[in-house]
Amino acid sequence: MDRELFDGWDQAEALSEINVTPFIDIMLVLLIIFMVTAPLMLGWVHISLPKTGGGLMTRPDDPLTVSLDAENRIFAGKEETAAQDKENVFQEPARNSEDGEFFVRGDGMVRYKEMMNLMASLGQAGFARVTLVTDLSS
């Protein structure tokens, strides 16, 4: 064989660079997916929380939550609950709750009487501690 055809092959070195372009493309796609789905995963009922000036409290990972919107509709988690069925709906979570704590989210336009009726129903169902959720941003 002619040595001139293979000139330079005996001096070949391995490439030590990693092509990160496909990795960056995948990460950008995942970032976009998370940015789009993150608001959907919250799953809260749209409520305009009243503003307060308190500090942050520690919160359980998956709190039991009741929401009362501006039209006085009651939501247990994400599901709307009829006003006449609220005692029955609240009794099961109250029995299963370890610390008897429940979070209440009320729209700022809700009348005080409606909020007190809701909290009374929660107390009658067996919840010992009711925590009111507010918006701390000013």
Rosetta blueprint (number, residue, H / E / L):
1 M L
2 D L
3 R L
4 E L
5 L L
6 F L
7 D L
8 G L
9 W H
10 D H
11 Q H
12 A L
13 E L
14 A L
15 L L
16 S L
17 E L
18 I L
19 N L
20 V L
21 T H
22 P H
23 F H
24 I H
25 D H
26 I H
27 M H
28 L H
29 V H
30 L H
31 L H
32 I H
33 I H
34 F H
35 M H
36 V H
37 T H
38 A H
39 P H
40 L H
41 M H
42 L H
43 G L
44 W L
45 V L
46 H L
47 I L
48 S L
49 L L
50 P L
51 K E
52 T L
53 G L
54 G L
55 G L
56 L L
57 M L
58 T L
59 R L
60 P L
61 D L
62 D L
63 P L
64 L L
65 T E
66 V E
67 S E
68 L E
69 D L
70 A L
71 E L
72 N L
73 R L
74 I E
75 F E
76 A E
77 G L
78 K L
79 E E
80 E E
81 T E
82 A L
83 A H
84 Q H
85 D H
86 K H
87 E H
88 N H
89 V H
90 F H
91 Q H
92 E H
93 P H
94 A H
95 R H
96 N H
97 S L
98 E L
99 D L
100 G L
101 E E
102 F E
103 F E
104 V E
105 R E
106 G E
107 D L
108 G L
109 M L
110 V L
111 R L
112 Y H
113 K H
114 E H
115 M H
116 M H
117 N H
118 L H
119 M H
120 A H
121 S H
122 L H
123 G H
124 Q H
125 A H
126 G L
127 F L
128 A L
129 R E
130 V E
131 T E
132 L E
133 V E
134 T L
135 D E
136 L L
137 S L
138 S L
